[in-house]
């Protein structure tokens, strides 16, 4: 049985100690940001850390956005907002084409507005070491394609495309998840 866990970096040492207690000891190996623990009973945990600080966060969906700067796991600057982007319509013919153009224009306006917020909150001089992005892949890609944001393109990136509509609470949770050590835990089946 394999499970995926997200563990705060401050807790990973205690979690590995608990892993060793639950699984007949543990042999640890580390390679860069990856730590592997093999238990005496065959359990295996592979954790991948994201040790980048400060972090820039960009979450974007059709209708909402959140941009933030986090240091030491805390938001130091952020902007959240909503922007209307019409959803698809069942209308056919000319109406369908007109609504598609309107939807495209609204999405373009959303991308421009969010790009401006990213430029203001995550400037080249912010000393960013990593990025957390999430929401709508295409919209995030369009924002980061803005030539003014070239300083963000090559930063290490964590992707959280499963986030709900961005609000402040979602932004705070994205910071927590972005900093977390992602652990793939494979434990032997002891039911039989």
NUZA-584059 format. One record per residue (C-alpha): residue in one letter; z, x, y. Coordinates in steps of 0.5 Angstrom, whole numbers, plus 500, padded with zeros to 3 digits. Example, Ala and Ser with C-alpha at 12.3 -4.5 7.8 and 13.67 -1.06 7.14 Angstrom:
// NUZA-584059
A516525491/S514527498/
***
This chain:
// NUZA-584059
X500500500/X498503507/X501501513/X499503520/X505504525/X506506532/X512510533/X515513540/X514520541/X522521542/X523517535/X519521531/X524526529/X529521527/X523517523/X521523519/X528525517/X529517515/X522518511/X525524507/X531520506/X527514503/X522518499/X526524495/X525529501/X519531505/X514537505/X512537512/X505541515/X503541522/X496542525/X495541532/X497534534/X497532527/X503532522/X503530515/X509529511/X509528503/X515525500/X517527493/X516520490/X508521492/X509517499/X504520504/X505519512/X500522517/X502522524/X497523530/X501524537/X497524544/X501529548/X498528554/X502527561/X500524566/X496518563/X491514566/X490507564/X484502564/X484495561/X479491562/X476484560/X472479563/X477475568/X482480568/X484488569/X489493570/X489500572/X495504572/X498511572/X504513568/X508519568/X513520562/X512514559/X513510566/X508507571/X508510577/X502506580/X498500578/X494495580/X493488576/X488482578/X483477576/X476476577/X472470575/X466472570/X463465567/X463465560/X457463556/X453456556/X450452551/X445450556/X438451554/X431453558/X432455565/X439453566/X441458561/X437464564/X440462571/X447462568/X446469564/X444472571/X450469574/X454472569/X451479569/X452479577/X459477576/X460482571/X457487575/X462485581/X468486576/X466493574/X465495581/X471492584/X475496578/X471502579/X474502586/X481501584/X480507578/X478511584/X484510588/X489510583/X487516578/X483520583/X481527581/X487531584/X492526580/X492532575/X491527569/X491530562/X489523558/X486516558/X488510555/X483505555/X482498552/X479491553/X472490553/X468496550/X462495554/X466493561/X470500560/X464504558/X461501565/X467503569/X467510566/X460511567/X461510575/X459517577/X465518582/X469518576/X466524573/X473527572/X475522567/X470523562/X472529558/X479527558/X482526551/X482518550/X486513546/X483506545/X486500545/X481495544/X485489541/X489488548/X490481550/X488479558/X490485562/X497483566/X503488568/X506487561/X500488557/X499495562/X506497560/X505496553/X499500553/X502505556/X507505550/X502504545/X498510548/X504515548/X506513541/X505517535/X500513530/X502514523/X498512517/X504511511/X502510504/X507509500/X507508492/X507501489/X514500486/X513493484/X511494477/
***
